[in-house]
Amino acid sequence: MELQNFSVNLRVASIAEQRKWRPYRTRLGQLLQPLLPLRLFRETGFGVNQSVLNAPSSSYLFGFWQGEAYFKDIRSTLLSELVPLSEPSAADLQILEAISRDNSVSVHVRRGDYVTLQSASAYHGTCSPEYYRNALKYIESRVSKPVFFVFSDDPDWTSRNLHFPHTTHYVKHNDATTAFQDLRLMSKCNHHIIANSSFSWWGAWLANKLDGLTIAPDIWFAGGRPTPDLLPADWVRI
């Protein structure tokens, strides 16, 4: 999901600037890091690296950095900039109207290369139908008359294997070129059931509902890799 689709105010590094950093990414460059004028921070896990929070302006951050401690202080800026540049389509507007009318719950089912690509499957894994059933029960116990909006890169599998005993909309009009519009739709929902996916993570995080529920998988990676700071503290792990 390319940032050029959003209203993000950023400057892209030039080729010359990118070349300047190459020596820092070598083994020798890492050993000599304390002696070099520029700093490189390489993400080694999903715990917050406190030194990054005080990184000098001439720094290279190598990794995902998907922990809100890194950017929570600029939340208002991100909410204003991570908005699609293009206007919602007619189909988007129809879904947005339904989302605003109902006690909406976004549900994201991530499959795609998590299933078809062996390396991705071994590393990420997928959320089981049991996870979604348990998340549904949690929502039902706390949300009155929920209406579900289901987003998935495998809608056929989702409709066959997941069943919601409430009004449910399967949102599947956007394709790979307009998938970023789904982020807008997700973020407008009141509550969220996310997958082990950065896409729905951001869809939930960008929501501006202070009393909304977000349910996330307790195990994010197939191998059970620790993710202590990946999820905000007020999200529910299941």
ZAZA-819848 format. One line per field, with one value per residue (C-alpha): x, y, z; residue in three letters; residue number from 1. Coordinates in nm, 4 decimals, decimal comma. Example, Ala and Ser with C-alpha at 12.3 -4.5 7.8 and 13.67 -1.06 7.14 Angstrom:
REM residues 2
east	(1,2300	1,3670)
north	(-0,4500	-0,1060)
up	(0,7800	0,7140)
aa	(ALA	SER)
i	(1	2)
***
This chain:
REM residues 238
east	(0,0000	0,2047	0,2176	0,1682	-0,2007	-0,2284	-0,1973	0,1365	0,3787	0,7192	1,0371	1,1722	1,5457	1,7455	1,9595	2,2709	2,1307	2,0426	2,3946	2,5404	2,3798	2,4908	2,8185	2,6255	2,4267	2,7356	2,8786	3,1850	2,9655	2,7735	3,0965	3,2232	2,8873	3,0042	3,2808	3,0670	2,8905	2,5467	2,3414	2,1685	1,9004	1,8081	1,4878	1,5608	1,2178	0,8760	0,9751	1,0167	1,3780	1,3961	1,7097	1,5148	1,2793	1,5754	1,7435	1,9232	1,7831	2,0642	1,9525	1,8559	1,5748	1,5756	1,2676	0,8898	0,8678	0,5031	0,4575	0,2531	0,5159	0,7143	0,4406	0,1642	0,2727	0,1950	-0,1352	-0,3291	-0,0862	-0,1136	-0,4936	-0,4936	-0,2307	-0,3159	-0,6253	-0,6604	-0,6004	-0,8721	-1,2378	-1,4448	-1,6138	-1,9913	-1,9543	-1,7310	-1,9873	-2,2610	-2,0548	-1,9563	-2,3224	-2,4036	-2,1043	-2,2176	-2,5767	-2,5048	-2,3105	-2,0358	-1,7651	-1,4882	-1,3559	-1,0345	-0,9379	-0,5836	-0,4957	-0,3366	0,0370	0,0035	-0,1530	-0,0102	0,3556	0,5244	0,7764	0,5048	0,2821	0,5615	0,6495	0,3093	0,0469	-0,3214	-0,5893	-0,8116	-1,1920	-1,1867	-1,0164	-1,2922	-1,5649	-1,4184	-1,3808	-1,7435	-1,8576	-1,6612	-1,8237	-2,1704	-2,1242	-2,0415	-2,1898	-2,5610	-2,6926	-2,3546	-2,3376	-2,0298	-1,8277	-1,5949	-1,2771	-1,0642	-0,8276	-1,0069	-1,3788	-1,4918	-1,3058	-1,4293	-1,7972	-1,7707	-1,5867	-1,6968	-2,0589	-2,1943	-2,5450	-2,6009	-2,6333	-2,3099	-2,1686	-1,8866	-1,6850	-1,5135	-1,5533	-1,1980	-0,9155	-0,5374	-0,5099	-0,7705	-0,7223	-0,6063	-0,9691	-1,0567	-0,8310	-1,0605	-1,3673	-1,2182	-1,1142	-1,4704	-1,6088	-1,6869	-1,5194	-1,2625	-1,1650	-0,8256	-0,6040	-0,2304	-0,1809	-0,0388	-0,3217	-0,6025	-0,3722	-0,3646	-0,7337	-0,8116	-0,5461	-0,6680	-1,0227	-1,1230	-1,3692	-1,2434	-1,4927	-1,4398	-1,3230	-1,0333	-0,9731	-0,6418	-0,4816	-0,2690	-0,0257	0,0826	0,3421	0,3249	0,6303	0,5012	0,7623	0,7224	0,5425	0,5347	0,4772	0,3093	-0,0469	-0,1739	-0,2436	-0,6201	-0,6652	-0,8062	-0,5875	-0,7649)
north	(0,0000	0,2903	0,6167	0,8174	0,7259	0,9272	1,2915	1,2277	1,5186	1,3604	1,3955	1,0874	1,0274	1,0886	0,8165	0,9932	0,9979	0,6287	0,5419	0,7296	0,4795	0,1577	0,1173	0,1422	-0,1715	-0,3912	-0,5950	-0,3684	-0,0605	-0,1919	-0,2607	0,0897	0,2527	0,4455	0,6089	0,7077	1,0456	0,9013	0,6586	0,3413	0,1735	-0,1797	-0,3249	-0,6537	-0,7358	-0,5970	-0,4459	-0,0688	0,0434	0,3413	0,4788	0,5248	0,7656	1,0006	0,9311	1,2285	1,3705	1,2154	0,8568	0,5562	0,3444	-0,0058	-0,2136	-0,2000	0,0017	-0,0923	0,0038	0,3094	0,4297	0,5439	0,7689	0,8093	1,1679	1,2645	1,0764	1,3879	1,4466	1,0861	1,0977	1,4001	1,2678	0,8975	0,9797	0,8646	1,1405	1,0112	1,0572	0,7550	0,5700	0,5298	0,1826	0,3231	0,5918	0,3323	0,1348	0,4520	0,5437	0,1998	0,2174	0,5535	0,4315	0,1051	-0,0145	-0,1158	-0,3778	-0,4243	-0,7778	-0,8414	-1,1874	-1,1975	-1,4944	-1,4417	-1,5127	-1,6116	-1,9277	-1,9644	-1,8800	-2,1428	-1,9050	-1,6520	-1,9271	-2,0609	-1,7140	-1,5477	-1,8206	-1,7266	-1,6588	-1,9629	-1,9721	-2,0343	-1,6982	-1,5218	-1,7175	-1,6149	-1,2545	-1,2576	-1,3831	-1,1055	-0,8435	-0,9901	-0,9706	-0,5990	-0,4438	-0,3973	-0,4990	-0,5200	-0,5015	-0,6599	-0,5310	-0,8047	-0,7280	-1,0067	-1,0914	-1,4284	-1,3477	-1,6876	-1,8746	-1,6244	-1,6575	-2,0382	-2,0700	-1,7770	-1,7232	-1,4126	-1,4394	-1,0687	-0,8365	-0,8742	-0,6855	-0,8461	-0,5531	-0,6755	-0,4077	-0,2708	-0,4553	-0,4508	-0,1056	0,0519	-0,1570	0,1556	0,2727	-0,0198	0,1350	0,4381	0,2157	0,0124	0,3228	0,4559	0,1499	0,1676	-0,1612	-0,3911	-0,7569	-0,7534	-1,0222	-1,0688	-0,8045	-0,4536	-0,3540	-0,4063	-0,2960	0,0477	0,0317	-0,0056	0,2379	0,5152	0,4839	0,7879	0,6140	0,6495	0,3933	0,1428	-0,2144	-0,3627	-0,7372	-0,8769	-1,2231	-1,2973	-1,4948	-1,2714	-1,4981	-1,8696	-1,9462	-1,7535	-1,4778	-1,2314	-0,9078	-0,7181	-0,3701	-0,4464	-0,3958	-0,0925	-0,1674	-0,1142	-0,3679	-0,7077	-1,0095	-1,3369)
up	(0,0000	-0,1330	0,0598	-0,2592	-0,2330	0,0888	0,1926	0,3604	0,3768	0,3252	0,1263	-0,0496	-0,0103	-0,3257	-0,4847	-0,3539	-0,0011	-0,0199	-0,1372	0,1583	0,3948	0,2240	0,4201	0,7457	0,6629	0,6240	0,9114	0,9222	0,9232	1,2224	1,4116	1,3387	1,4123	1,7244	1,5181	1,2191	1,1878	1,1065	1,3148	1,1969	1,4093	1,3053	1,4475	1,6244	1,7654	1,8522	2,1844	2,1832	2,1410	2,3751	2,2086	1,8847	2,0619	2,1063	1,7721	1,6144	1,2927	1,0846	1,1458	0,9338	1,0799	0,9296	1,0135	1,0551	1,3803	1,4246	1,7863	1,8732	2,1225	1,8191	1,6798	1,9392	2,0071	1,6464	1,6266	1,5234	1,2352	1,1177	1,1360	0,9065	0,6635	0,6321	0,4301	0,0671	-0,1869	-0,4180	-0,3336	-0,2252	-0,5092	-0,5252	-0,3719	-0,0966	-0,0179	0,0104	0,2633	0,4515	0,4869	0,6289	0,8652	1,0023	1,0439	1,2255	1,5296	1,2919	1,3444	1,0879	1,0447	0,8526	0,7268	0,5878	0,3697	0,0255	0,0380	0,4051	0,2586	-0,0921	-0,0201	0,1953	0,3526	0,4416	0,5782	0,7989	0,9274	0,9651	0,9750	0,9602	1,2172	1,2681	1,2435	1,6207	1,6739	1,4823	1,6667	2,0024	1,8888	1,7725	2,1145	2,2828	2,0611	2,1173	2,4949	2,4841	2,1700	2,1108	1,7685	1,5932	1,2151	1,0599	0,7653	0,6438	0,4483	0,3028	0,0189	0,0073	0,0365	-0,0942	0,1824	0,4370	0,3457	0,3513	0,6816	0,8969	0,9914	1,1618	1,3158	1,2544	0,9573	0,7618	0,4634	0,2646	0,1321	-0,1829	-0,4503	-0,4121	-0,5875	-0,5399	-0,6981	-0,4677	-0,1532	0,0286	0,0192	0,2463	0,5094	0,5139	0,5422	0,8286	1,0182	1,0157	1,1958	1,5677	1,6591	1,5012	1,4794	1,3131	1,1623	1,2186	0,9532	0,9535	0,7176	0,9679	1,2526	1,0898	1,0024	1,3729	1,4976	1,2668	1,4000	1,6033	1,8369	2,1931	2,3274	2,0449	2,0960	1,9024	1,9198	1,7982	1,7866	2,0919	1,8735	1,5858	1,4233	1,3468	1,5599	1,8585	1,8263	2,1179	2,0302	2,3622	2,2186	1,8871	2,0134	2,2066	2,5728	2,5434	2,2627	2,3573	2,2833	2,2033)
aa	(MET	GLU	LEU	GLN	ASN	PHE	SER	VAL	ASN	LEU	ARG	VAL	ALA	SER	ILE	ALA	GLU	GLN	ARG	LYS	TRP	ARG	PRO	TYR	ARG	THR	ARG	LEU	GLY	GLN	LEU	LEU	GLN	PRO	LEU	LEU	PRO	LEU	ARG	LEU	PHE	ARG	GLU	THR	GLY	PHE	GLY	VAL	ASN	GLN	SER	VAL	LEU	ASN	ALA	PRO	SER	SER	SER	TYR	LEU	PHE	GLY	PHE	TRP	GLN	GLY	GLU	ALA	TYR	PHE	LYS	ASP	ILE	ARG	SER	THR	LEU	LEU	SER	GLU	LEU	VAL	PRO	LEU	SER	GLU	PRO	SER	ALA	ALA	ASP	LEU	GLN	ILE	LEU	GLU	ALA	ILE	SER	ARG	ASP	ASN	SER	VAL	SER	VAL	HIS	VAL	ARG	ARG	GLY	ASP	TYR	VAL	THR	LEU	GLN	SER	ALA	SER	ALA	TYR	HIS	GLY	THR	CYS	SER	PRO	GLU	TYR	TYR	ARG	ASN	ALA	LEU	LYS	TYR	ILE	GLU	SER	ARG	VAL	SER	LYS	PRO	VAL	PHE	PHE	VAL	PHE	SER	ASP	ASP	PRO	ASP	TRP	THR	SER	ARG	ASN	LEU	HIS	PHE	PRO	HIS	THR	THR	HIS	TYR	VAL	LYS	HIS	ASN	ASP	ALA	THR	THR	ALA	PHE	GLN	ASP	LEU	ARG	LEU	MET	SER	LYS	CYS	ASN	HIS	HIS	ILE	ILE	ALA	ASN	SER	SER	PHE	SER	TRP	TRP	GLY	ALA	TRP	LEU	ALA	ASN	LYS	LEU	ASP	GLY	LEU	THR	ILE	ALA	PRO	ASP	ILE	TRP	PHE	ALA	GLY	GLY	ARG	PRO	THR	PRO	ASP	LEU	LEU	PRO	ALA	ASP	TRP	VAL	ARG	ILE)
i	(1	2	3	4	5	6	7	8	9	10	11	12	13	14	15	16	17	18	19	20	21	22	23	24	25	26	27	28	29	30	31	32	33	34	35	36	37	38	39	40	41	42	43	44	45	46	47	48	49	50	51	52	53	54	55	56	57	58	59	60	61	62	63	64	65	66	67	68	69	70	71	72	73	74	75	76	77	78	79	80	81	82	83	84	85	86	87	88	89	90	91	92	93	94	95	96	97	98	99	100	101	102	103	104	105	106	107	108	109	110	111	112	113	114	115	116	117	118	119	120	121	122	123	124	125	126	127	128	129	130	131	132	133	134	135	136	137	138	139	140	141	142	143	144	145	146	147	148	149	150	151	152	153	154	155	156	157	158	159	160	161	162	163	164	165	166	167	168	169	170	171	172	173	174	175	176	177	178	179	180	181	182	183	184	185	186	187	188	189	190	191	192	193	194	195	196	197	198	199	200	201	202	203	204	205	206	207	208	209	210	211	212	213	214	215	216	217	218	219	220	221	222	223	224	225	226	227	228	229	230	231	232	233	234	235	236	237	238)
***
